[in-house]
Amino acid sequence: MKAIYQNTIIMLMFIILGFTIVLQFRNDSEDYSFISAKTLDDLQGAISKEREEINNIKRLIVSTEEKLNEYQRALEEEGSIKEVLINDINTMKLISGFTDVEGPGIVIRLSDSIRELYEGEDPNDLIVHDGDVLTILNDLKIAGAEILSINGQRILSTSEIKCTGPTITINNHTYGQPFIIKAIGNPETLDAAIKAPGSYTSNLKEVWDLIVESYVSDRVRISRYQGDMTIRHITPLEGE
């Protein structure tokens, strides 16, 4: 009787031990659950984004330290940071478009086609539209254009370009053809961007027979923006 009791106790202990081992195995398996390739890609993308943000912050820190050192040198040498602040203001005016500028670049003259319409052809096919101008501007930006203007109007991030009948409105000013686009940048790169086979500008000329003339120059002059830049809706975030 005693032996049977002991065997029963031992059996129960083995059962409990086995159950414990199974539970532990399941817990360990859950810790090493399957991770999909998409999850890994998402994690790698998040890590890359965080690294880029860290690098941006580091660059901002370096830039800020350089500016602080410049202010410090100005104080030590002249006792005033007025000249440094004036240079900063002039730089901001240059970047924001409130200064007349000059530099190497390209001048493009864009006009409607003068040929006769083919039978059944849409007259709009032979007219310069705002979309044509916008595409050319974008091609020039991609090619490295630093400053752009159309018919003397400086192009900023807030500039609107829209068709109004046979004319185009830019910065609330309306102009008829020809549309004169000026861009400052590397002249050879800008010239290649509009003359390369298959480019949008070359297609306007060769496919739709629009008049596209251009020339490069070492002295392209672009006037400053003279419109209103009043900020009404945006404010800086606190703590940024």
Backbone as JSON, one array per atom type, in Angstrom:
{
  "sequence": "MKAIYQNTIIMLMFIILGFTIVLQFRNDSEDYSFISAKTLDDLQGAISKEREEINNIKRLIVSTEEKLNEYQRALEEEGSIKEVLINDINTMKLISGFTDVEGPGIVIRLSDSIRELYEGEDPNDLIVHDGDVLTILNDLKIAGAEILSINGQRILSTSEIKCTGPTITINNHTYGQPFIIKAIGNPETLDAAIKAPGSYTSNLKEVWDLIVESYVSDRVRISRYQGDMTIRHITPLEGE",
  "N": [[0.85, -1.21, 0.0], [1.92, 1.17, 0.81], [3.91, 1.43, -1.1], [2.43, 1.76, -3.43], [1.31, 4.25, -2.93], [3.6, 5.87, -2.85], [4.47, 5.57, -5.46], [2.36, 6.79, -6.82], [2.63, 9.45, -5.94], [5.12, 10.06, -7.05], [4.49, 9.83, -9.8], [2.64, 11.91, -10.09], [4.35, 14.06, -9.61], [6.06, 13.89, -11.81], [4.2, 14.42, -13.81], [3.48, 17.08, -13.2], [5.99, 18.28, -13.52], [6.42, 17.81, -16.27], [4.3, 19.3, -17.37], [5.08, 21.85, -16.58], [7.46, 22.13, -18.04], [6.45, 22.12, -20.66], [4.92, 24.49, -20.63], [6.97, 26.37, -20.24], [8.43, 26.01, -22.59], [6.57, 26.89, -24.49], [6.36, 29.59, -23.8], [8.95, 30.44, -24.34], [8.96, 30.02, -27.08], [7.11, 31.93, -27.94], [8.53, 34.23, -27.44], [10.31, 34.22, -29.51], [8.89, 34.73, -31.87], [7.69, 34.66, -35.28], [8.91, 37.08, -37.6], [7.92, 39.18, -40.13], [9.13, 39.95, -43.49], [8.3, 42.43, -44.34], [7.87, 43.75, -41.91], [10.49, 43.9, -40.99], [11.57, 45.55, -42.99], [10.08, 47.87, -42.51], [11.0, 48.5, -39.94], [13.71, 48.94, -40.48], [13.45, 51.12, -42.17], [12.4, 53.0, -40.35], [14.55, 53.21, -38.6], [16.49, 54.28, -40.33], [15.29, 56.73, -40.9], [15.34, 57.93, -38.37], [18.1, 58.09, -38.02], [18.75, 59.9, -40.07], [17.4, 62.13, -39.12], [18.86, 62.59, -36.8], [21.33, 63.22, -37.95], [20.6, 65.58, -39.28], [20.06, 67.21, -37.08], [22.6, 67.28, -35.95], [23.97, 68.66, -37.97], [22.61, 71.09, -37.79], [23.39, 71.88, -35.25], [26.15, 72.23, -35.63], [26.09, 74.32, -37.51], [24.84, 76.32, -36.0], [26.7, 76.63, -33.94], [28.87, 77.62, -35.43], [27.78, 80.06, -36.23], [27.43, 81.31, -33.74], [30.12, 81.46, -32.96], [30.98, 83.23, -34.88], [29.58, 85.53, -34.14], [30.81, 85.89, -31.64], [33.48, 86.4, -32.37], [33.1, 88.81, -33.7], [32.3, 90.47, -31.61], [34.61, 90.42, -30.03], [36.53, 91.53, -31.72], [35.44, 93.92, -32.77], [33.58, 94.8, -30.99], [30.9, 94.82, -31.53], [28.02, 93.3, -33.0], [26.71, 94.18, -35.13], [27.45, 94.4, -37.87], [27.59, 91.72, -38.6], [24.93, 90.91, -38.24], [23.72, 92.51, -40.17], [24.77, 91.39, -42.5], [23.58, 88.88, -42.29], [20.9, 89.57, -42.6], [20.93, 90.58, -45.22], [21.6, 88.25, -46.58], [19.35, 86.67, -46.07], [17.43, 88.22, -47.38], [18.31, 87.88, -49.98], [17.95, 85.12, -50.38], [15.2, 84.9, -49.99], [14.15, 86.36, -52.05], [14.04, 89.14, -52.26], [15.93, 90.78, -53.37], [17.63, 92.23, -56.13], [19.22, 90.22, -58.55], [22.06, 88.69, -60.23], [23.65, 86.54, -62.56], [25.21, 83.63, -64.12], [23.34, 81.83, -66.59], [20.26, 80.98, -68.23], [18.04, 82.08, -70.84], [14.75, 81.85, -71.91], [12.44, 81.96, -74.54], [9.08, 81.73, -75.07], [6.4, 80.99, -77.17], [3.11, 80.99, -78.77], [2.17, 78.66, -81.38], [2.52, 79.41, -84.88], [1.63, 78.22, -87.12], [-0.82, 76.93, -89.51], [-3.95, 75.44, -88.54], [-4.4, 71.89, -88.48], [-6.78, 69.81, -90.17], [-9.55, 69.26, -88.15], [-8.06, 69.58, -85.85], [-7.44, 70.51, -82.44], [-7.54, 73.84, -81.42], [-6.32, 74.56, -79.02], [-4.07, 73.05, -78.85], [-2.04, 74.41, -80.03], [-1.36, 76.46, -78.41], [0.31, 78.13, -75.76], [0.15, 76.97, -72.48], [-0.55, 77.28, -68.91], [0.27, 74.94, -67.67], [2.32, 74.09, -69.36], [4.28, 76.03, -68.92], [4.74, 75.64, -66.16], [5.8, 73.05, -66.17], [8.18, 73.41, -67.57], [9.5, 75.16, -65.82], [9.79, 73.43, -63.64], [11.49, 71.49, -64.75], [13.76, 73.05, -65.09], [14.34, 73.64, -62.43], [14.99, 71.09, -61.48], [17.29, 70.77, -62.91], [18.98, 72.37, -61.54], [18.5, 75.13, -61.31], [18.74, 78.19, -59.61], [17.47, 80.63, -59.22], [14.46, 81.95, -60.55], [12.42, 83.53, -63.06], [9.51, 84.93, -64.67], [8.6, 86.81, -67.36], [9.66, 89.02, -66.01], [8.65, 88.73, -63.47], [9.49, 87.62, -60.34], [9.86, 84.27, -59.31], [8.55, 82.67, -56.6], [8.03, 80.4, -53.82], [5.41, 80.86, -53.22], [4.28, 81.84, -55.5], [1.78, 82.12, -57.99], [0.71, 80.56, -61.0], [-1.28, 80.79, -63.69], [-3.64, 80.11, -66.29], [-5.42, 82.61, -68.07], [-7.5, 82.89, -70.27], [-6.04, 83.86, -73.33], [-3.78, 84.62, -72.04], [-1.37, 84.6, -69.32], [-1.39, 84.57, -65.81], [0.71, 85.78, -63.32], [1.89, 86.05, -60.09], [-0.26, 87.74, -59.55], [-0.17, 89.43, -61.72], [-0.89, 89.96, -65.11], [0.04, 88.6, -68.25], [0.63, 88.61, -71.76], [1.69, 86.51, -74.53], [5.01, 86.93, -75.96], [6.29, 84.53, -73.55], [8.75, 85.09, -71.31], [11.19, 83.31, -69.86], [13.51, 83.29, -67.29], [16.46, 81.91, -65.89], [18.8, 81.34, -63.34], [21.79, 79.64, -63.0], [23.87, 76.74, -63.58], [24.84, 77.23, -66.82], [25.25, 75.35, -68.93], [24.1, 72.97, -67.98], [21.43, 73.76, -67.59], [20.75, 74.45, -70.2], [20.98, 71.98, -71.48], [18.9, 70.66, -70.22], [16.57, 71.6, -71.4], [16.91, 71.14, -74.05], [17.49, 68.54, -74.55], [16.94, 65.47, -76.3], [13.61, 64.35, -76.39], [12.89, 65.76, -74.16], [10.55, 67.83, -72.33], [10.37, 70.47, -73.25], [11.58, 70.32, -75.77], [9.75, 68.67, -77.04], [7.49, 70.34, -77.11], [8.31, 72.07, -79.05], [9.0, 70.46, -81.3], [6.95, 68.59, -81.66], [4.46, 69.88, -81.18], [4.82, 72.26, -82.42], [5.19, 74.71, -81.14], [6.7, 77.9, -80.49], [9.89, 77.98, -79.43], [12.6, 79.52, -78.15], [15.97, 79.97, -77.13], [18.82, 81.05, -75.18], [22.07, 80.96, -73.72], [23.76, 82.76, -71.09], [26.3, 84.7, -69.47], [25.52, 86.66, -67.82], [22.74, 86.86, -66.57], [20.03, 88.71, -65.59], [17.84, 89.13, -62.88], [15.04, 90.55, -61.45], [14.06, 91.68, -58.14], [11.48, 90.29, -55.99], [8.4, 91.96, -55.81], [5.96, 91.85, -54.62], [3.37, 91.27, -52.1], [4.27, 89.86, -49.01], [3.04, 89.2, -46.65], [2.59, 87.37, -43.71], [-0.07, 85.51, -42.64], [-1.27, 83.28, -41.48], [0.48, 81.3, -40.51], [2.48, 80.25, -37.73], [5.41, 79.96, -35.64], [6.23, 76.82, -34.07], [6.11, 76.34, -30.59], [9.03, 75.77, -28.69], [10.42, 74.53, -30.66]],
  "CA": [[0.0, 0.0, 0.0], [2.83, 2.31, 0.89], [4.61, 1.55, -2.39], [1.49, 2.34, -4.4], [1.16, 5.68, -2.58], [4.82, 6.54, -3.27], [4.47, 5.62, -6.95], [1.37, 7.8, -7.23], [3.24, 10.76, -5.69], [6.17, 10.26, -8.06], [3.82, 10.06, -11.07], [2.09, 13.28, -10.07], [5.47, 15.0, -9.72], [6.49, 13.88, -13.21], [3.16, 15.11, -14.59], [3.63, 18.52, -12.94], [7.24, 18.71, -14.16], [6.19, 17.84, -17.71], [3.43, 20.44, -17.67], [5.9, 23.06, -16.41], [8.38, 22.2, -19.18], [5.66, 22.52, -21.83], [4.6, 25.92, -20.51], [8.18, 27.13, -20.44], [8.74, 25.92, -24.01], [5.63, 27.75, -25.22], [6.73, 30.98, -23.52], [10.17, 30.72, -25.09], [8.6, 30.08, -28.5], [6.44, 33.21, -28.18], [9.54, 35.28, -27.44], [10.99, 34.17, -30.79], [7.85, 34.6, -32.88], [8.07, 34.98, -36.66], [8.86, 38.48, -38.0], [7.83, 39.21, -41.58], [10.09, 40.8, -44.2], [7.76, 43.8, -44.36], [8.13, 44.34, -40.6], [11.91, 44.24, -40.97], [11.76, 46.72, -43.85], [9.52, 49.03, -41.79], [11.92, 48.83, -38.84], [14.91, 49.51, -41.07], [13.08, 52.46, -42.63], [12.28, 53.87, -39.18], [15.9, 53.46, -38.12], [17.13, 55.19, -41.29], [14.68, 58.05, -40.71], [15.85, 58.48, -37.12], [19.5, 58.45, -38.25], [18.76, 61.11, -40.87], [17.0, 63.22, -38.23], [20.01, 62.86, -35.94], [22.32, 63.92, -38.77], [20.11, 66.95, -39.48], [20.26, 67.94, -35.82], [24.04, 67.52, -35.82], [24.32, 69.74, -38.89], [22.07, 72.33, -37.23], [24.24, 72.24, -34.11], [27.4, 72.76, -36.18], [25.78, 75.62, -38.11], [24.57, 77.27, -34.9], [27.97, 76.91, -33.27], [29.64, 78.5, -36.3], [27.21, 81.4, -36.17], [27.77, 81.85, -32.42], [31.54, 81.81, -33.0], [31.09, 84.45, -35.69], [29.15, 86.63, -33.27], [31.82, 86.08, -30.61], [34.63, 87.07, -32.98], [32.71, 90.2, -33.97], [32.32, 91.18, -30.34], [35.99, 90.54, -29.56], [37.33, 92.36, -32.62], [34.84, 95.22, -33.01], [32.71, 95.2, -29.89], [29.53, 94.91, -32.0], [27.64, 92.27, -33.97], [25.84, 94.86, -36.09], [27.83, 94.06, -39.23], [27.22, 90.32, -38.82], [23.48, 90.86, -38.39], [23.39, 93.11, -41.46], [25.08, 90.37, -43.5], [22.54, 87.85, -42.19], [19.67, 90.13, -43.19], [21.12, 90.63, -46.67], [21.55, 86.87, -47.07], [17.95, 86.25, -46.04], [16.73, 88.94, -48.44], [18.72, 87.26, -51.24], [17.31, 83.81, -50.48], [13.74, 85.03, -50.03], [13.73, 86.96, -53.31], [13.85, 90.58, -52.14], [17.14, 91.45, -53.86], [17.96, 92.04, -57.53], [20.35, 89.3, -58.66], [22.68, 88.51, -61.53], [24.53, 85.39, -62.6], [25.14, 82.85, -65.36], [22.08, 81.07, -66.7], [19.62, 80.8, -69.53], [16.82, 82.85, -71.12], [13.89, 81.08, -72.83], [11.3, 82.71, -75.08], [8.06, 80.74, -75.39], [5.26, 81.62, -77.84], [2.16, 80.1, -79.45], [2.52, 78.27, -82.75], [1.97, 80.31, -85.89], [1.21, 77.45, -88.29], [-2.25, 76.72, -89.69], [-4.5, 74.24, -87.89], [-4.75, 70.75, -89.32], [-8.22, 69.53, -90.16], [-10.02, 68.61, -86.93], [-7.13, 69.76, -84.73], [-7.88, 71.39, -81.37], [-6.71, 75.06, -81.39], [-5.57, 74.64, -77.78], [-2.8, 72.34, -79.01], [-1.03, 75.33, -80.56], [-1.28, 77.59, -77.49], [1.08, 77.91, -74.53], [-0.71, 76.92, -71.3], [0.16, 77.38, -67.64], [0.92, 73.66, -67.42], [3.58, 74.06, -70.1], [5.24, 76.89, -68.2], [5.07, 74.99, -64.89], [6.66, 71.91, -66.43], [9.5, 73.94, -67.92], [10.09, 75.64, -64.57], [10.18, 72.27, -62.84], [12.67, 70.9, -65.4], [14.89, 73.93, -64.78], [14.68, 73.44, -61.02], [15.67, 69.81, -61.37], [18.62, 70.96, -63.5], [19.8, 73.18, -60.64], [18.23, 76.58, -61.34], [18.67, 78.77, -58.26], [16.51, 81.73, -59.26], [13.64, 81.91, -61.76], [11.45, 84.6, -63.27], [8.72, 84.89, -65.9], [8.23, 88.17, -67.76], [10.09, 89.96, -64.99], [8.1, 88.39, -62.16], [10.3, 86.66, -59.59], [9.1, 83.1, -58.92], [8.77, 82.2, -55.24], [7.22, 79.22, -53.48], [4.02, 81.29, -53.13], [3.85, 82.4, -56.78], [0.77, 81.37, -58.73], [0.81, 80.65, -62.46], [-2.54, 80.23, -64.18], [-4.15, 80.63, -67.58], [-6.6, 83.47, -68.1], [-7.71, 83.1, -71.7], [-4.78, 83.76, -74.08], [-2.71, 85.18, -71.22], [-1.0, 83.88, -68.1], [-1.28, 85.43, -64.64], [1.83, 85.42, -62.44], [1.97, 86.99, -58.97], [-1.37, 88.7, -59.72], [0.07, 90.27, -62.9], [-1.28, 89.21, -66.3], [0.92, 88.86, -69.38], [0.43, 87.86, -72.99], [2.92, 85.99, -75.1], [5.81, 85.76, -75.57], [6.61, 84.36, -72.14], [10.21, 85.08, -71.17], [11.61, 82.62, -68.64], [14.93, 83.43, -66.98], [16.92, 81.02, -64.82], [20.22, 81.46, -63.0], [22.36, 78.36, -62.61], [24.89, 76.31, -64.53], [24.24, 77.42, -68.15], [25.29, 74.14, -69.75], [23.12, 72.02, -67.45], [20.09, 74.29, -67.87], [20.54, 74.37, -71.64], [20.76, 70.58, -71.79], [17.61, 70.24, -69.67], [15.46, 71.97, -72.28], [17.2, 70.77, -75.44], [17.75, 67.1, -74.66], [15.89, 64.76, -77.06], [12.56, 63.8, -75.56], [12.53, 66.65, -73.05], [9.24, 68.45, -72.51], [10.51, 71.67, -74.07], [11.84, 69.93, -77.17], [8.48, 68.16, -77.58], [6.64, 71.49, -77.44], [8.81, 72.66, -80.3], [9.05, 69.54, -82.42], [5.67, 67.88, -81.83], [3.31, 70.8, -81.2], [5.2, 73.43, -83.22], [5.26, 75.97, -80.4], [7.95, 78.61, -80.73], [10.77, 77.93, -78.25], [13.93, 80.04, -78.44], [16.73, 80.11, -75.88], [20.26, 81.31, -75.26], [22.74, 81.02, -72.43], [24.45, 84.02, -70.86], [27.05, 84.8, -68.22], [24.94, 87.73, -67.0], [21.28, 86.89, -66.56], [19.59, 89.58, -64.49], [16.48, 88.87, -62.42], [14.64, 91.56, -60.47], [13.54, 91.19, -56.85], [10.04, 90.15, -55.83], [7.85, 93.23, -55.33], [4.61, 91.66, -54.12], [3.11, 91.26, -50.65], [4.65, 88.61, -48.37], [2.51, 89.22, -45.29], [2.24, 86.07, -43.16], [-1.34, 85.67, -41.92], [-1.82, 82.07, -40.88], [1.45, 80.4, -39.9], [3.24, 80.69, -36.55], [6.38, 78.93, -35.27], [5.86, 75.95, -32.96], [6.85, 76.61, -29.36], [9.95, 74.73, -28.29], [11.12, 73.94, -31.81]],
  "C": [[0.88, 1.24, 0.0], [3.53, 2.54, -0.43], [3.71, 2.18, -3.45], [1.35, 3.84, -4.18], [2.37, 6.46, -3.08], [4.88, 6.67, -4.8], [3.51, 6.67, -7.48], [1.94, 9.2, -7.07], [4.28, 11.07, -6.76], [5.56, 10.55, -9.43], [3.26, 11.46, -11.17], [3.19, 14.32, -10.24], [5.97, 15.07, -11.16], [5.49, 14.61, -14.11], [3.29, 16.61, -14.45], [4.89, 19.05, -13.61], [7.08, 18.81, -15.67], [5.35, 19.03, -18.14], [4.2, 21.75, -17.58], [6.85, 23.24, -17.58], [7.66, 22.65, -20.44], [5.35, 24.0, -21.8], [5.82, 26.79, -20.78], [8.58, 27.15, -21.91], [7.86, 26.85, -24.84], [5.99, 29.21, -25.01], [7.98, 31.37, -24.3], [9.88, 30.85, -26.58], [7.94, 31.4, -28.84], [7.44, 34.35, -28.23], [10.26, 35.34, -28.78], [9.98, 33.96, -31.92], [8.35, 35.09, -34.23], [7.9, 36.47, -36.94], [8.91, 38.52, -39.52], [8.88, 40.14, -42.18], [9.62, 42.25, -44.23], [8.03, 44.51, -43.03], [9.59, 44.76, -40.5], [12.2, 45.48, -41.81], [11.25, 47.98, -43.17], [10.46, 49.48, -40.67], [13.19, 49.47, -39.38], [14.65, 50.93, -41.59], [12.99, 53.44, -41.48], [13.65, 54.21, -38.62], [16.63, 54.45, -39.02], [16.6, 56.61, -41.12], [15.21, 58.71, -39.45], [17.31, 58.9, -37.29], [19.61, 59.74, -39.05], [18.38, 62.32, -40.02], [18.14, 63.6, -37.29], [21.08, 63.63, -36.7], [21.9, 65.36, -39.03], [20.32, 67.8, -38.24], [21.73, 68.25, -35.62], [24.48, 68.66, -36.73], [23.81, 71.08, -38.38], [22.92, 72.81, -36.07], [25.54, 72.86, -34.6], [27.18, 74.15, -36.76], [25.56, 76.68, -37.04], [25.85, 77.63, -34.18], [28.84, 77.84, -34.1], [29.12, 79.93, -36.26], [27.53, 82.07, -34.82], [29.24, 82.27, -32.36], [31.76, 83.09, -33.8], [30.67, 85.67, -34.88], [30.22, 86.93, -32.22], [33.04, 86.81, -31.16], [34.33, 88.53, -33.25], [32.76, 91.03, -32.71], [33.75, 91.42, -29.86], [36.79, 91.51, -30.41], [36.77, 93.78, -32.75], [33.95, 95.71, -31.88], [31.26, 95.31, -30.29], [29.25, 93.78, -32.99], [26.73, 92.87, -35.04], [26.15, 94.44, -37.51], [27.43, 92.62, -39.57], [25.72, 90.19, -39.06], [23.04, 91.45, -39.72], [23.65, 92.11, -42.59], [24.03, 89.26, -43.49], [21.24, 88.32, -42.84], [19.77, 90.15, -44.71], [21.05, 89.24, -47.3], [20.11, 86.37, -47.12], [17.15, 86.95, -47.13], [17.06, 88.32, -49.81], [17.99, 85.94, -51.44], [15.81, 83.93, -50.69], [13.24, 85.77, -51.26], [13.56, 88.47, -53.29], [15.09, 91.37, -52.53], [17.28, 91.19, -55.35], [19.21, 91.17, -57.63], [20.85, 89.2, -60.09], [23.6, 87.3, -61.48], [24.41, 84.65, -63.92], [23.84, 82.05, -65.41], [21.57, 81.01, -68.11], [18.37, 81.67, -69.62], [16.04, 82.08, -72.18], [12.72, 81.96, -73.25], [10.28, 81.71, -75.62], [6.83, 81.44, -75.97], [4.35, 80.56, -78.46], [2.67, 79.76, -80.85], [1.87, 79.23, -83.74], [1.52, 79.55, -87.14], [-0.32, 77.33, -88.35], [-2.69, 75.43, -88.99], [-4.71, 73.13, -88.91], [-6.25, 70.51, -89.22], [-8.59, 68.73, -88.9], [-9.13, 68.79, -85.72], [-7.69, 70.75, -83.72], [-6.98, 72.62, -81.33], [-5.87, 75.17, -80.13], [-4.22, 73.94, -77.87], [-1.68, 73.28, -79.45], [-0.82, 76.54, -79.64], [-0.45, 77.19, -76.26], [0.12, 77.99, -73.34], [0.14, 77.01, -70.03], [0.88, 76.08, -67.29], [2.24, 73.52, -68.15], [4.66, 74.85, -69.37], [5.69, 76.22, -66.9], [6.02, 73.82, -65.1], [8.07, 72.36, -66.78], [10.22, 74.45, -66.67], [10.59, 74.49, -63.72], [11.42, 71.59, -63.42], [13.92, 71.74, -65.1], [15.32, 73.79, -63.32], [15.45, 72.16, -60.82], [17.1, 69.91, -61.9], [19.5, 71.89, -62.67], [19.59, 74.67, -60.69], [18.04, 77.11, -59.92], [17.61, 79.86, -58.16], [15.77, 81.69, -60.58], [12.74, 83.14, -61.83], [10.71, 84.37, -64.57], [8.24, 86.3, -66.18], [8.52, 89.19, -66.67], [9.56, 89.69, -63.59], [8.95, 87.31, -61.5], [9.42, 85.51, -59.12], [9.51, 82.66, -57.52], [7.92, 80.96, -55.0], [5.74, 79.56, -53.44], [3.47, 81.81, -54.45], [2.83, 81.5, -57.45], [0.96, 81.61, -60.22], [-0.45, 80.0, -63.03], [-2.94, 80.89, -65.48], [-5.36, 81.52, -67.35], [-6.86, 83.82, -69.56], [-6.39, 82.93, -72.43], [-3.58, 84.27, -73.3], [-2.43, 84.28, -70.01], [-0.82, 84.89, -66.97], [-0.21, 84.89, -63.71], [1.93, 86.48, -61.35], [0.95, 88.12, -59.11], [-1.14, 89.7, -60.85], [-0.18, 89.4, -64.14], [-0.43, 89.62, -67.5], [0.47, 88.02, -70.58], [1.77, 87.34, -73.49], [3.71, 87.1, -75.78], [6.07, 85.73, -74.06], [8.12, 84.17, -72.02], [10.57, 84.47, -69.82], [13.11, 82.8, -68.47], [15.29, 82.52, -65.82], [18.41, 81.23, -64.61], [20.69, 80.12, -62.45], [23.47, 78.0, -63.58], [24.31, 76.36, -65.95], [24.2, 76.14, -68.98], [24.25, 73.12, -69.3], [21.7, 72.47, -67.75], [19.76, 74.17, -69.35], [20.25, 72.93, -72.06], [19.38, 70.11, -71.33], [16.45, 70.55, -70.6], [15.69, 71.56, -73.74], [17.43, 69.28, -75.63], [16.62, 66.43, -75.44], [14.88, 64.12, -76.1], [12.18, 64.66, -74.38], [11.21, 67.34, -73.36], [9.33, 69.66, -73.44], [10.76, 71.33, -75.53], [10.59, 69.36, -77.82], [7.52, 69.29, -77.93], [7.03, 72.07, -78.79], [8.65, 71.72, -81.49], [7.72, 68.84, -82.7], [4.51, 68.84, -82.01], [3.6, 72.1, -81.93], [5.09, 74.75, -82.47], [6.62, 76.59, -80.63], [8.75, 78.65, -79.43], [12.16, 78.38, -78.68], [14.67, 80.21, -77.12], [18.18, 80.46, -76.17], [20.82, 81.36, -73.84], [23.51, 82.33, -72.33], [25.2, 83.95, -69.54], [26.47, 85.86, -67.29], [23.42, 87.78, -67.21], [20.84, 87.7, -65.35], [18.12, 89.3, -64.17], [16.15, 89.86, -61.3], [14.08, 90.92, -59.21], [12.02, 91.08, -56.89], [9.48, 91.43, -55.21], [6.42, 93.1, -54.82], [4.53, 91.68, -52.61], [3.48, 89.88, -50.1], [4.17, 88.56, -46.92], [2.09, 87.8, -44.87], [1.0, 86.21, -42.28], [-1.74, 84.43, -41.11], [-0.79, 81.17, -40.18], [2.15, 81.06, -38.72], [4.24, 79.59, -36.2], [5.88, 78.11, -34.09], [6.74, 76.27, -31.75], [7.78, 75.44, -29.07], [10.71, 74.1, -29.43], [12.39, 74.71, -32.1]]
}
